[in-house]
Amino acid sequence: MQKIDTFSANSLKILDKSFEEFENKYIYNLSVYKKDERTVLGQKFHTLICFYIRGFDVKRLVMDLSPDEHIFWQKLEKKLKIIKSNFIKTEYSFLIKDELNNFSYYLTGRFDGIYKDEKGYIIYDWKTLNLPKNPYDDIQSIVYLYSLSKIYKTNRIKMRYLSIEKLDTLDVDFVSSEKYKKKIDKILLKLPWFNISSSNDLEFQELNF
């Protein structure tokens, strides 16, 4: 079995739900990616927001919006105009190294935006779908808060989900690195190479293949 050592919030979420689904998608590459309307909308607005915050001229991008999307943008732009100067990163990719049972692994992802003020850092995540129902237990919240705490060496962090269409926001305050690490490791232990007893069984099977 191929040993995977790099995990996104989405892959951990799938592994937590179903090892078989994780195995098919990330080990055997059997899943089929479907690009639906919501995905296209999300990509369009992520690009637009990123360019706007960075100070680029976004007139052409705005011209490509549908009438409904234009209404969303007008409302969102008013909100972003007030806060955009405090963003220090947009579309910022990360790769964090960690360890479990003497096996190194990496957490990866991309922050839509990192906002900084006198209180600390806020991870912004633009949502075209519904905001998470249980944000404190959501794997994305856990992975993102844990990873940013590693990058900036601080717990003065929160995560803010923002609905592009409704402008609703949902804040998740930082709890503790230990709690986040424990949750991530608990999920990873579903993989045989992180679980000491399962790993030994796997090596035995491979030797007798």
Secondary structure, DSSP 4 states (H G I P E B T S, - for coil): -----EE-HHHHHHHHH-HHHHIIIIIS--------HHHHHHHHHHHHHHHHHTT---HHHHHTS-HHHHHHHHHHHHHHHHHGGGEEEEEEEEEEEEEETTEEEEEEEEEEEEEEETTEEEEEEEESSPPPSSTTT-HHHHHHHHHHHHHHT-S-EEEEEEETTT--EEEEE---HHHHHHHHHHHHTTSTTTSHHHHHHHHHHHHT-
